[in-house]
């Protein structure tokens, strides 16, 4: 399973996805992006502690 993508915002909450390799212990996370209509650059960096 992969995170949805698009030219508009597709992620509003953090979600985890297992690695597609069956023996991997890696977990991927999809987080909302910055510079979108819903999340400005400064808010994203502040919220993420960057």
mmCIF entry with sequence, helices, sheets and N, C-alpha, C, O atoms, coordinates in Angstrom:
data_MODEL
# 
_entry.id   MODEL 
# 
_entity.id                         1 
_entity.type                       polymer 
_entity.pdbx_number_of_molecules   1 
# 
_entity_poly.entity_id                      1 
_entity_poly.type                           'polypeptide(L)' 
_entity_poly.nstd_linkage                   no 
_entity_poly.nstd_monomer                   no 
_entity_poly.pdbx_seq_one_letter_code       
;(UNK)(UNK)(UNK)(UNK)(UNK)(UNK)(UNK)(UNK)(UNK)(UNK)(UNK)(UNK)(UNK)(UNK)(UNK)(UNK)
(UNK)(UNK)(UNK)(UNK)(UNK)(UNK)(UNK)(UNK)(UNK)(UNK)(UNK)(UNK)(UNK)(UNK)(UNK)(UNK)
(UNK)(UNK)(UNK)(UNK)(UNK)(UNK)(UNK)(UNK)(UNK)(UNK)(UNK)(UNK)(UNK)(UNK)(UNK)(UNK)
(UNK)(UNK)
;
_entity_poly.pdbx_seq_one_letter_code_can   XXXXXXXXXXXXXXXXXXXXXXXXXXXXXXXXXXXXXXXXXXXXXXXXXX 
_entity_poly.pdbx_strand_id                 A 
# 
loop_
_entity_poly_seq.entity_id 
_entity_poly_seq.num 
_entity_poly_seq.mon_id 
_entity_poly_seq.hetero 
1 1  UNK n 
1 2  UNK n 
1 3  UNK n 
1 4  UNK n 
1 5  UNK n 
1 6  UNK n 
1 7  UNK n 
1 8  UNK n 
1 9  UNK n 
1 10 UNK n 
1 11 UNK n 
1 12 UNK n 
1 13 UNK n 
1 14 UNK n 
1 15 UNK n 
1 16 UNK n 
1 17 UNK n 
1 18 UNK n 
1 19 UNK n 
1 20 UNK n 
1 21 UNK n 
1 22 UNK n 
1 23 UNK n 
1 24 UNK n 
1 25 UNK n 
1 26 UNK n 
1 27 UNK n 
1 28 UNK n 
1 29 UNK n 
1 30 UNK n 
1 31 UNK n 
1 32 UNK n 
1 33 UNK n 
1 34 UNK n 
1 35 UNK n 
1 36 UNK n 
1 37 UNK n 
1 38 UNK n 
1 39 UNK n 
1 40 UNK n 
1 41 UNK n 
1 42 UNK n 
1 43 UNK n 
1 44 UNK n 
1 45 UNK n 
1 46 UNK n 
1 47 UNK n 
1 48 UNK n 
1 49 UNK n 
1 50 UNK n 
# 
_struct_asym.id          A 
_struct_asym.entity_id   1 
# 
_struct_conf.conf_type_id            HELX_P 
_struct_conf.id                      HELX_P1 
_struct_conf.pdbx_PDB_helix_id       AA1 
_struct_conf.beg_label_comp_id       UNK 
_struct_conf.beg_label_asym_id       A 
_struct_conf.beg_label_seq_id        41 
_struct_conf.pdbx_beg_PDB_ins_code   ? 
_struct_conf.end_label_comp_id       UNK 
_struct_conf.end_label_asym_id       A 
_struct_conf.end_label_seq_id        47 
_struct_conf.pdbx_end_PDB_ins_code   ? 
_struct_conf.beg_auth_comp_id        UNK 
_struct_conf.beg_auth_asym_id        A 
_struct_conf.beg_auth_seq_id         41 
_struct_conf.end_auth_comp_id        UNK 
_struct_conf.end_auth_asym_id        A 
_struct_conf.end_auth_seq_id         47 
_struct_conf.pdbx_PDB_helix_class    1 
_struct_conf.details                 ? 
_struct_conf.pdbx_PDB_helix_length   7 
# 
_struct_conf_type.id          HELX_P 
_struct_conf_type.criteria    ? 
_struct_conf_type.reference   ? 
# 
_struct_sheet.id               AA1 
_struct_sheet.type             ? 
_struct_sheet.number_strands   2 
_struct_sheet.details          ? 
# 
_struct_sheet_order.sheet_id     AA1 
_struct_sheet_order.range_id_1   1 
_struct_sheet_order.range_id_2   2 
_struct_sheet_order.offset       ? 
_struct_sheet_order.sense        anti-parallel 
# 
loop_
_struct_sheet_range.sheet_id 
_struct_sheet_range.id 
_struct_sheet_range.beg_label_comp_id 
_struct_sheet_range.beg_label_asym_id 
_struct_sheet_range.beg_label_seq_id 
_struct_sheet_range.pdbx_beg_PDB_ins_code 
_struct_sheet_range.end_label_comp_id 
_struct_sheet_range.end_label_asym_id 
_struct_sheet_range.end_label_seq_id 
_struct_sheet_range.pdbx_end_PDB_ins_code 
_struct_sheet_range.beg_auth_comp_id 
_struct_sheet_range.beg_auth_asym_id 
_struct_sheet_range.beg_auth_seq_id 
_struct_sheet_range.end_auth_comp_id 
_struct_sheet_range.end_auth_asym_id 
_struct_sheet_range.end_auth_seq_id 
AA1 1 UNK A 15 ? UNK A 18 ? UNK A 15 UNK A 18 
AA1 2 UNK A 27 ? UNK A 30 ? UNK A 27 UNK A 30 
# 
loop_
_atom_site.group_PDB 
_atom_site.id 
_atom_site.type_symbol 
_atom_site.label_atom_id 
_atom_site.label_alt_id 
_atom_site.label_comp_id 
_atom_site.label_asym_id 
_atom_site.label_entity_id 
_atom_site.label_seq_id 
_atom_site.pdbx_PDB_ins_code 
_atom_site.Cartn_x 
_atom_site.Cartn_y 
_atom_site.Cartn_z 
_atom_site.occupancy 
_atom_site.B_iso_or_equiv 
_atom_site.pdbx_formal_charge 
_atom_site.auth_seq_id 
_atom_site.auth_comp_id 
_atom_site.auth_asym_id 
_atom_site.auth_atom_id 
_atom_site.pdbx_PDB_model_num 
ATOM 1   N N  . UNK A 1 1  ? 0.848  -1.175 0.000  1.00 0.00 ? 1  UNK A N  1 
ATOM 2   C CA . UNK A 1 1  ? 0.000  0.000  0.000  1.00 0.00 ? 1  UNK A CA 1 
ATOM 3   C C  . UNK A 1 1  ? 0.895  1.240  0.000  1.00 0.00 ? 1  UNK A C  1 
ATOM 4   O O  . UNK A 1 1  ? 1.903  1.283  0.706  1.00 0.00 ? 1  UNK A O  1 
ATOM 5   N N  . UNK A 1 2  ? 0.533  2.221  -0.773 1.00 0.00 ? 2  UNK A N  1 
ATOM 6   C CA . UNK A 1 2  ? 1.307  3.458  -0.861 1.00 0.00 ? 2  UNK A CA 1 
ATOM 7   C C  . UNK A 1 2  ? 0.415  4.644  -0.522 1.00 0.00 ? 2  UNK A C  1 
ATOM 8   O O  . UNK A 1 2  ? -0.810 4.572  -0.621 1.00 0.00 ? 2  UNK A O  1 
ATOM 9   N N  . UNK A 1 3  ? 1.052  5.727  -0.124 1.00 0.00 ? 3  UNK A N  1 
ATOM 10  C CA . UNK A 1 3  ? 0.315  6.955  0.190  1.00 0.00 ? 3  UNK A CA 1 
ATOM 11  C C  . UNK A 1 3  ? -0.227 7.563  -1.095 1.00 0.00 ? 3  UNK A C  1 
ATOM 12  O O  . UNK A 1 3  ? 0.453  7.534  -2.121 1.00 0.00 ? 3  UNK A O  1 
ATOM 13  N N  . UNK A 1 4  ? -1.439 8.114  -1.060 1.00 0.00 ? 4  UNK A N  1 
ATOM 14  C CA . UNK A 1 4  ? -1.987 8.762  -2.246 1.00 0.00 ? 4  UNK A CA 1 
ATOM 15  C C  . UNK A 1 4  ? -1.205 10.036 -2.570 1.00 0.00 ? 4  UNK A C  1 
ATOM 16  O O  . UNK A 1 4  ? -0.669 10.686 -1.673 1.00 0.00 ? 4  UNK A O  1 
ATOM 17  N N  . UNK A 1 5  ? -1.145 10.381 -3.831 1.00 0.00 ? 5  UNK A N  1 
ATOM 18  C CA . UNK A 1 5  ? -0.463 11.598 -4.269 1.00 0.00 ? 5  UNK A CA 1 
ATOM 19  C C  . UNK A 1 5  ? -1.399 12.398 -5.145 1.00 0.00 ? 5  UNK A C  1 
ATOM 20  O O  . UNK A 1 5  ? -2.405 11.878 -5.627 1.00 0.00 ? 5  UNK A O  1 
ATOM 21  N N  . UNK A 1 6  ? -1.073 13.663 -5.355 1.00 0.00 ? 6  UNK A N  1 
ATOM 22  C CA . UNK A 1 6  ? -1.886 14.500 -6.222 1.00 0.00 ? 6  UNK A CA 1 
ATOM 23  C C  . UNK A 1 6  ? -1.365 15.917 -6.261 1.00 0.00 ? 6  UNK A C  1 
ATOM 24  O O  . UNK A 1 6  ? -0.422 16.259 -5.548 1.00 0.00 ? 6  UNK A O  1 
ATOM 25  N N  . UNK A 1 7  ? -1.974 16.741 -7.088 1.00 0.00 ? 7  UNK A N  1 
ATOM 26  C CA . UNK A 1 7  ? -1.562 18.131 -7.191 1.00 0.00 ? 7  UNK A CA 1 
ATOM 27  C C  . UNK A 1 7  ? -2.250 18.997 -6.142 1.00 0.00 ? 7  UNK A C  1 
ATOM 28  O O  . UNK A 1 7  ? -1.907 20.167 -5.966 1.00 0.00 ? 7  UNK A O  1 
ATOM 29  N N  . UNK A 1 8  ? -3.213 18.417 -5.455 1.00 0.00 ? 8  UNK A N  1 
ATOM 30  C CA . UNK A 1 8  ? -3.832 19.089 -4.312 1.00 0.00 ? 8  UNK A CA 1 
ATOM 31  C C  . UNK A 1 8  ? -3.465 18.300 -3.057 1.00 0.00 ? 8  UNK A C  1 
ATOM 32  O O  . UNK A 1 8  ? -2.954 17.185 -3.157 1.00 0.00 ? 8  UNK A O  1 
ATOM 33  N N  . UNK A 1 9  ? -3.713 18.854 -1.905 1.00 0.00 ? 9  UNK A N  1 
ATOM 34  C CA . UNK A 1 9  ? -3.367 18.178 -0.656 1.00 0.00 ? 9  UNK A CA 1 
ATOM 35  C C  . UNK A 1 9  ? -4.087 16.836 -0.537 1.00 0.00 ? 9  UNK A C  1 
ATOM 36  O O  . UNK A 1 9  ? -5.303 16.748 -0.711 1.00 0.00 ? 9  UNK A O  1 
ATOM 37  N N  . UNK A 1 10 ? -3.323 15.813 -0.241 1.00 0.00 ? 10 UNK A N  1 
ATOM 38  C CA . UNK A 1 10 ? -3.907 14.489 -0.068 1.00 0.00 ? 10 UNK A CA 1 
ATOM 39  C C  . UNK A 1 10 ? -3.679 13.942 1.334  1.00 0.00 ? 10 UNK A C  1 
ATOM 40  O O  . UNK A 1 10 ? -4.287 12.939 1.709  1.00 0.00 ? 10 UNK A O  1 
ATOM 41  N N  . UNK A 1 11 ? -2.810 14.585 2.116  1.00 0.00 ? 11 UNK A N  1 
ATOM 42  C CA . UNK A 1 11 ? -2.500 14.107 3.457  1.00 0.00 ? 11 UNK A CA 1 
ATOM 43  C C  . UNK A 1 11 ? -2.874 15.167 4.480  1.00 0.00 ? 11 UNK A C  1 
ATOM 44  O O  . UNK A 1 11 ? -2.370 16.289 4.432  1.00 0.00 ? 11 UNK A O  1 
ATOM 45  N N  . UNK A 1 12 ? -3.756 14.814 5.403  1.00 0.00 ? 12 UNK A N  1 
ATOM 46  C CA . UNK A 1 12 ? -4.127 15.756 6.457  1.00 0.00 ? 12 UNK A CA 1 
ATOM 47  C C  . UNK A 1 12 ? -3.698 15.250 7.834  1.00 0.00 ? 12 UNK A C  1 
ATOM 48  O O  . UNK A 1 12 ? -3.572 16.035 8.774  1.00 0.00 ? 12 UNK A O  1 
ATOM 49  N N  . UNK A 1 13 ? -3.477 13.958 7.951  1.00 0.00 ? 13 UNK A N  1 
ATOM 50  C CA . UNK A 1 13 ? -3.008 13.386 9.210  1.00 0.00 ? 13 UNK A CA 1 
ATOM 51  C C  . UNK A 1 13 ? -1.836 12.453 8.929  1.00 0.00 ? 13 UNK A C  1 
ATOM 52  O O  . UNK A 1 13 ? -1.739 11.875 7.847  1.00 0.00 ? 13 UNK A O  1 
ATOM 53  N N  . UNK A 1 14 ? -0.958 12.311 9.900  1.00 0.00 ? 14 UNK A N  1 
ATOM 54  C CA . UNK A 1 14 ? 0.188  11.416 9.754  1.00 0.00 ? 14 UNK A CA 1 
ATOM 55  C C  . UNK A 1 14 ? -0.318 9.979  9.706  1.00 0.00 ? 14 UNK A C  1 
ATOM 56  O O  . UNK A 1 14 ? -1.178 9.581  10.491 1.00 0.00 ? 14 UNK A O  1 
ATOM 57  N N  . UNK A 1 15 ? 0.233  9.207  8.769  1.00 0.00 ? 15 UNK A N  1 
ATOM 58  C CA . UNK A 1 15 ? -0.164 7.807  8.626  1.00 0.00 ? 15 UNK A CA 1 
ATOM 59  C C  . UNK A 1 15 ? 1.076  6.972  8.348  1.00 0.00 ? 15 UNK A C  1 
ATOM 60  O O  . UNK A 1 15 ? 1.972  7.406  7.624  1.00 0.00 ? 15 UNK A O  1 
ATOM 61  N N  . UNK A 1 16 ? 1.129  5.787  8.915  1.00 0.00 ? 16 UNK A N  1 
ATOM 62  C CA . UNK A 1 16 ? 2.271  4.904  8.687  1.00 0.00 ? 16 UNK A CA 1 
ATOM 63  C C  . UNK A 1 16 ? 1.942  3.883  7.605  1.00 0.00 ? 16 UNK A C  1 
ATOM 64  O O  . UNK A 1 16 ? 0.790  3.489  7.417  1.00 0.00 ? 16 UNK A O  1 
ATOM 65  N N  . UNK A 1 17 ? 2.998  3.466  6.896  1.00 0.00 ? 17 UNK A N  1 
ATOM 66  C CA . UNK A 1 17 ? 2.881  2.459  5.851  1.00 0.00 ? 17 UNK A CA 1 
ATOM 67  C C  . UNK A 1 17 ? 4.032  1.478  6.007  1.00 0.00 ? 17 UNK A C  1 
ATOM 68  O O  . UNK A 1 17 ? 5.183  1.897  6.129  1.00 0.00 ? 17 UNK A O  1 
ATOM 69  N N  . UNK A 1 18 ? 3.744  0.173  6.005  1.00 0.00 ? 18 UNK A N  1 
ATOM 70  C CA . UNK A 1 18 ? 4.836  -0.792 6.095  1.00 0.00 ? 18 UNK A CA 1 
ATOM 71  C C  . UNK A 1 18 ? 5.657  -0.791 4.805  1.00 0.00 ? 18 UNK A C  1 
ATOM 72  O O  . UNK A 1 18 ? 5.143  -0.483 3.730  1.00 0.00 ? 18 UNK A O  1 
ATOM 73  N N  . UNK A 1 19 ? 6.920  -1.135 4.926  1.00 0.00 ? 19 UNK A N  1 
ATOM 74  C CA . UNK A 1 19 ? 7.774  -1.250 3.752  1.00 0.00 ? 19 UNK A CA 1 
ATOM 75  C C  . UNK A 1 19 ? 7.257  -2.390 2.876  1.00 0.00 ? 19 UNK A C  1 
ATOM 76  O O  . UNK A 1 19 ? 6.858  -3.428 3.404  1.00 0.00 ? 19 UNK A O  1 
ATOM 77  N N  . UNK A 1 20 ? 7.253  -2.224 1.545  1.00 0.00 ? 20 UNK A N  1 
ATOM 78  C CA . UNK A 1 20 ? 6.739  -3.282 0.680  1.00 0.00 ? 20 UNK A CA 1 
ATOM 79  C C  . UNK A 1 20 ? 7.616  -4.543 0.662  1.00 0.00 ? 20 UNK A C  1 
ATOM 80  O O  . UNK A 1 20 ? 7.150  -5.609 0.261  1.00 0.00 ? 20 UNK A O  1 
ATOM 81  N N  . UNK A 1 21 ? 8.863  -4.431 1.088  1.00 0.00 ? 21 UNK A N  1 
ATOM 82  C CA . UNK A 1 21 ? 9.749  -5.599 1.151  1.00 0.00 ? 21 UNK A CA 1 
ATOM 83  C C  . UNK A 1 21 ? 9.345  -6.443 2.366  1.00 0.00 ? 21 UNK A C  1 
ATOM 84  O O  . UNK A 1 21 ? 9.369  -5.939 3.489  1.00 0.00 ? 21 UNK A O  1 
ATOM 85  N N  . UNK A 1 22 ? 8.980  -7.695 2.169  1.00 0.00 ? 22 UNK A N  1 
ATOM 86  C CA . UNK A 1 22 ? 8.421  -8.500 3.264  1.00 0.00 ? 22 UNK A CA 1 
ATOM 87  C C  . UNK A 1 22 ? 9.331  -8.668 4.481  1.00 0.00 ? 22 UNK A C  1 
ATOM 88  O O  . UNK A 1 22 ? 8.830  -8.814 5.596  1.00 0.00 ? 22 UNK A O  1 
ATOM 89  N N  . UNK A 1 23 ? 10.642 -8.653 4.300  1.00 0.00 ? 23 UNK A N  1 
ATOM 90  C CA . UNK A 1 23 ? 11.566 -8.862 5.417  1.00 0.00 ? 23 UNK A CA 1 
ATOM 91  C C  . UNK A 1 23 ? 12.055 -7.574 6.058  1.00 0.00 ? 23 UNK A C  1 
ATOM 92  O O  . UNK A 1 23 ? 12.858 -7.609 6.990  1.00 0.00 ? 23 UNK A O  1 
ATOM 93  N N  . UNK A 1 24 ? 11.586 -6.459 5.577  1.00 0.00 ? 24 UNK A N  1 
ATOM 94  C CA . UNK A 1 24 ? 12.030 -5.172 6.096  1.00 0.00 ? 24 UNK A CA 1 
ATOM 95  C C  . UNK A 1 24 ? 11.322 -4.820 7.398  1.00 0.00 ? 24 UNK A C  1 
ATOM 96  O O  . UNK A 1 24 ? 10.131 -5.087 7.564  1.00 0.00 ? 24 UNK A O  1 
ATOM 97  N N  . UNK A 1 25 ? 12.070 -4.219 8.316  1.00 0.00 ? 25 UNK A N  1 
ATOM 98  C CA . UNK A 1 25 ? 11.470 -3.729 9.561  1.00 0.00 ? 25 UNK A CA 1 
ATOM 99  C C  . UNK A 1 25 ? 11.196 -2.221 9.471  1.00 0.00 ? 25 UNK A C  1 
ATOM 100 O O  . UNK A 1 25 ? 10.825 -1.587 10.459 1.00 0.00 ? 25 UNK A O  1 
ATOM 101 N N  . UNK A 1 26 ? 11.382 -1.668 8.286  1.00 0.00 ? 26 UNK A N  1 
ATOM 102 C CA . UNK A 1 26 ? 11.204 -0.236 8.052  1.00 0.00 ? 26 UNK A CA 1 
ATOM 103 C C  . UNK A 1 26 ? 9.723  0.113  8.024  1.00 0.00 ? 26 UNK A C  1 
ATOM 104 O O  . UNK A 1 26 ? 8.909  -0.634 7.481  1.00 0.00 ? 26 UNK A O  1 
ATOM 105 N N  . UNK A 1 27 ? 9.383  1.247  8.611  1.00 0.00 ? 27 UNK A N  1 
ATOM 106 C CA . UNK A 1 27 ? 8.026  1.794  8.528  1.00 0.00 ? 27 UNK A CA 1 
ATOM 107 C C  . UNK A 1 27 ? 8.147  3.195  7.953  1.00 0.00 ? 27 UNK A C  1 
ATOM 108 O O  . UNK A 1 27 ? 8.928  4.008  8.448  1.00 0.00 ? 27 UNK A O  1 
ATOM 109 N N  . UNK A 1 28 ? 7.386  3.479  6.922  1.00 0.00 ? 28 UNK A N  1 
ATOM 110 C CA . UNK A 1 28 ? 7.383  4.784  6.278  1.00 0.00 ? 28 UNK A CA 1 
ATOM 111 C C  . UNK A 1 28 ? 6.214  5.602  6.826  1.00 0.00 ? 28 UNK A C  1 
ATOM 112 O O  . UNK A 1 28 ? 5.157  5.059  7.145  1.00 0.00 ? 28 UNK A O  1 
ATOM 113 N N  . UNK A 1 29 ? 6.422  6.915  6.930  1.00 0.00 ? 29 UNK A N  1 
ATOM 114 C CA . UNK A 1 29 ? 5.373  7.807  7.418  1.00 0.00 ? 29 UNK A CA 1 
ATOM 115 C C  . UNK A 1 29 ? 5.069  8.863  6.376  1.00 0.00 ? 29 UNK A C  1 
ATOM 116 O O  . UNK A 1 29 ? 5.973  9.455  5.787  1.00 0.00 ? 29 UNK A O  1 
ATOM 117 N N  . UNK A 1 30 ? 3.801  9.089  6.159  1.00 0.00 ? 30 UNK A N  1 
ATOM 118 C CA . UNK A 1 30 ? 3.339  10.148 5.270  1.00 0.00 ? 30 UNK A CA 1 
ATOM 119 C C  . UNK A 1 30 ? 2.871  11.297 6.152  1.00 0.00 ? 30 UNK A C  1 
ATOM 120 O O  . UNK A 1 30 ? 1.970  11.135 6.976  1.00 0.00 ? 30 UNK A O  1 
ATOM 121 N N  . UNK A 1 31 ? 3.492  12.458 5.970  1.00 0.00 ? 31 UNK A N  1 
ATOM 122 C CA . UNK A 1 31 ? 3.118  13.641 6.745  1.00 0.00 ? 31 UNK A CA 1 
ATOM 123 C C  . UNK A 1 31 ? 2.679  14.729 5.774  1.00 0.00 ? 31 UNK A C  1 
ATOM 124 O O  . UNK A 1 31 ? 3.059  14.721 4.603  1.00 0.00 ? 31 UNK A O  1 
ATOM 125 N N  . UNK A 1 32 ? 1.880  15.657 6.270  1.00 0.00 ? 32 UNK A N  1 
ATOM 126 C CA . UNK A 1 32 ? 1.416  16.735 5.389  1.00 0.00 ? 32 UNK A CA 1 
ATOM 127 C C  . UNK A 1 32 ? 2.601  17.570 4.929  1.00 0.00 ? 32 UNK A C  1 
ATOM 128 O O  . UNK A 1 32 ? 3.622  17.647 5.611  1.00 0.00 ? 32 UNK A O  1 
ATOM 129 N N  . UNK A 1 33 ? 2.457  18.181 3.790  1.00 0.00 ? 33 UNK A N  1 
ATOM 130 C CA . UNK A 1 33 ? 3.530  18.985 3.216  1.00 0.00 ? 33 UNK A CA 1 
ATOM 131 C C  . UNK A 1 33 ? 3.483  20.425 3.673  1.00 0.00 ? 33 UNK A C  1 
ATOM 132 O O  . UNK A 1 33 ? 2.591  20.833 4.418  1.00 0.00 ? 33 UNK A O  1 
ATOM 133 N N  . UNK A 1 34 ? 4.456  21.186 3.215  1.00 0.00 ? 34 UNK A N  1 
ATOM 134 C CA . UNK A 1 34 ? 4.497  22.609 3.553  1.00 0.00 ? 34 UNK A CA 1 
ATOM 135 C C  . UNK A 1 34 ? 4.208  23.438 2.312  1.00 0.00 ? 34 UNK A C  1 
ATOM 136 O O  . UNK A 1 34 ? 4.351  22.970 1.183  1.00 0.00 ? 34 UNK A O  1 
ATOM 137 N N  . UNK A 1 35 ? 3.804  24.664 2.545  1.00 0.00 ? 35 UNK A N  1 
ATOM 138 C CA . UNK A 1 35 ? 3.538  25.569 1.441  1.00 0.00 ? 35 UNK A CA 1 
ATOM 139 C C  . UNK A 1 35 ? 2.263  25.253 0.693  1.00 0.00 ? 35 UNK A C  1 
ATOM 140 O O  . UNK A 1 35 ? 2.143  25.564 -0.492 1.00 0.00 ? 35 UNK A O  1 
ATOM 141 N N  . UNK A 1 36 ? 1.308  24.638 1.370  1.00 0.00 ? 36 UNK A N  1 
ATOM 142 C CA . UNK A 1 36 ? 0.034  24.328 0.732  1.00 0.00 ? 36 UNK A CA 1 
ATOM 143 C C  . UNK A 1 36 ? -1.006 25.349 1.187  1.00 0.00 ? 36 UNK A C  1 
ATOM 144 O O  . UNK A 1 36 ? -0.721 26.213 2.016  1.00 0.00 ? 36 UNK A O  1 
ATOM 145 N N  . UNK A 1 37 ? -2.197 25.240 0.644  1.00 0.00 ? 37 UNK A N  1 
ATOM 146 C CA . UNK A 1 37 ? -3.254 26.163 1.037  1.00 0.00 ? 37 UNK A CA 1 
ATOM 147 C C  . UNK A 1 37 ? -3.632 25.982 2.502  1.00 0.00 ? 37 UNK A C  1 
ATOM 148 O O  . UNK A 1 37 ? -4.005 26.948 3.167  1.00 0.00 ? 37 UNK A O  1 
ATOM 149 N N  . UNK A 1 38 ? -3.541 24.768 3.006  1.00 0.00 ? 38 UNK A N  1 
ATOM 150 C CA . UNK A 1 38 ? -3.924 24.491 4.386  1.00 0.00 ? 38 UNK A CA 1 
ATOM 151 C C  . UNK A 1 38 ? -2.782 24.678 5.378  1.00 0.00 ? 38 UNK A C  1 
ATOM 152 O O  . UNK A 1 38 ? -3.028 24.981 6.546  1.00 0.00 ? 38 UNK A O  1 
ATOM 153 N N  . UNK A 1 39 ? -1.540 24.503 4.938  1.00 0.00 ? 39 UNK A N  1 
ATOM 154 C CA . UNK A 1 39 ? -0.390 24.569 5.843  1.00 0.00 ? 39 UNK A CA 1 
ATOM 155 C C  . UNK A 1 39 ? 0.677  25.469 5.235  1.00 0.00 ? 39 UNK A C  1 
ATOM 156 O O  . UNK A 1 39 ? 1.347  25.093 4.273  1.00 0.00 ? 39 UNK A O  1 
ATOM 157 N N  . UNK A 1 40 ? 0.826  26.653 5.801  1.00 0.00 ? 40 UNK A N  1 
ATOM 158 C CA . UNK A 1 40 ? 1.843  27.571 5.295  1.00 0.00 ? 40 UNK A CA 1 
ATOM 159 C C  . UNK A 1 40 ? 3.239  27.067 5.658  1.00 0.00 ? 40 UNK A C  1 
ATOM 160 O O  . UNK A 1 40 ? 3.393  26.233 6.550  1.00 0.00 ? 40 UNK A O  1 
ATOM 161 N N  . UNK A 1 41 ? 4.252  27.580 4.961  1.00 0.00 ? 41 UNK A N  1 
ATOM 162 C CA . UNK A 1 41 ? 5.636  27.163 5.221  1.00 0.00 ? 41 UNK A CA 1 
ATOM 163 C C  . UNK A 1 41 ? 6.019  27.351 6.679  1.00 0.00 ? 41 UNK A C  1 
ATOM 164 O O  . UNK A 1 41 ? 6.539  26.429 7.307  1.00 0.00 ? 41 UNK A O  1 
ATOM 165 N N  . UNK A 1 42 ? 5.765  28.548 7.228  1.00 0.00 ? 42 UNK A N  1 
ATOM 166 C CA . UNK A 1 42 ? 6.199  28.836 8.600  1.00 0.00 ? 42 UNK A CA 1 
ATOM 167 C C  . UNK A 1 42 ? 5.484  27.952 9.605  1.00 0.00 ? 42 UNK A C  1 
ATOM 168 O O  . UNK A 1 42 ? 6.092  27.517 10.583 1.00 0.00 ? 42 UNK A O  1 
ATOM 169 N N  . UNK A 1 43 ? 4.190  27.673 9.381  1.00 0.00 ? 43 UNK A N  1 
ATOM 170 C CA . UNK A 1 43 ? 3.444  26.811 10.295 1.00 0.00 ? 43 UNK A CA 1 
ATOM 171 C C  . UNK A 1 43 ? 3.979  25.383 10.257 1.00 0.00 ? 43 UNK A C  1 
ATOM 172 O O  . UNK A 1 43 ? 4.102  24.738 11.298 1.00 0.00 ? 43 UNK A O  1 
ATOM 173 N N  . UNK A 1 44 ? 4.298  24.886 9.063  1.00 0.00 ? 44 UNK A N  1 
ATOM 174 C CA . UNK A 1 44 ? 4.834  23.541 8.931  1.00 0.00 ? 44 UNK A CA 1 
ATOM 175 C C  . UNK A 1 44 ? 6.148  23.405 9.709  1.00 0.00 ? 44 UNK A C  1 
ATOM 176 O O  . UNK A 1 44 ? 6.311  22.474 10.497 1.00 0.00 ? 44 UNK A O  1 
ATOM 177 N N  . UNK A 1 45 ? 7.070  24.321 9.490  1.00 0.00 ? 45 UNK A N  1 
ATOM 178 C CA . UNK A 1 45 ? 8.369  24.240 10.149 1.00 0.00 ? 45 UNK A CA 1 
ATOM 179 C C  . UNK A 1 45 ? 8.240  24.411 11.665 1.00 0.00 ? 45 UNK A C  1 
ATOM 180 O O  . UNK A 1 45 ? 8.958  23.763 12.426 1.00 0.00 ? 45 UNK A O  1 
ATOM 181 N N  . UNK A 1 46 ? 7.334  25.275 12.099 1.00 0.00 ? 46 UNK A N  1 
ATOM 182 C CA . UNK A 1 46 ? 7.108  25.444 13.528 1.00 0.00 ? 46 UNK A CA 1 
ATOM 183 C C  . UNK A 1 46 ? 6.501  24.173 14.144 1.00 0.00 ? 46 UNK A C  1 
ATOM 184 O O  . UNK A 1 46 ? 6.965  23.700 15.182 1.00 0.00 ? 46 UNK A O  1 
ATOM 185 N N  . UNK A 1 47 ? 5.471  23.630 13.503 1.00 0.00 ? 47 UNK A N  1 
ATOM 186 C CA . UNK A 1 47 ? 4.798  22.431 14.009 1.00 0.00 ? 47 UNK A CA 1 
ATOM 187 C C  . UNK A 1 47 ? 5.722  21.221 14.022 1.00 0.00 ? 47 UNK A C  1 
ATOM 188 O O  . UNK A 1 47 ? 5.617  20.376 14.911 1.00 0.00 ? 47 UNK A O  1 
ATOM 189 N N  . UNK A 1 48 ? 6.623  21.124 13.052 1.00 0.00 ? 48 UNK A N  1 
ATOM 190 C CA . UNK A 1 48 ? 7.527  19.977 12.963 1.00 0.00 ? 48 UNK A CA 1 
ATOM 191 C C  . UNK A 1 48 ? 8.798  20.168 13.792 1.00 0.00 ? 48 UNK A C  1 
ATOM 192 O O  . UNK A 1 48 ? 9.629  19.265 13.888 1.00 0.00 ? 48 UNK A O  1 
ATOM 193 N N  . UNK A 1 49 ? 8.939  21.351 14.388 1.00 0.00 ? 49 UNK A N  1 
ATOM 194 C CA . UNK A 1 49 ? 10.119 21.613 15.218 1.00 0.00 ? 49 UNK A CA 1 
ATOM 195 C C  . UNK A 1 49 ? 11.398 21.754 14.405 1.00 0.00 ? 49 UNK A C  1 
ATOM 196 O O  . UNK A 1 49 ? 12.479 21.403 14.877 1.00 0.00 ? 49 UNK A O  1 
ATOM 197 N N  . UNK A 1 50 ? 11.277 22.263 13.191 1.00 0.00 ? 50 UNK A N  1 
ATOM 198 C CA . UNK A 1 50 ? 12.447 22.408 12.329 1.00 0.00 ? 50 UNK A CA 1 
ATOM 199 C C  . UNK A 1 50 ? 13.058 23.786 12.429 1.00 0.00 ? 50 UNK A C  1 
ATOM 200 O O  . UNK A 1 50 ? 14.054 24.070 11.764 1.00 0.00 ? 50 UNK A O  1 
# 
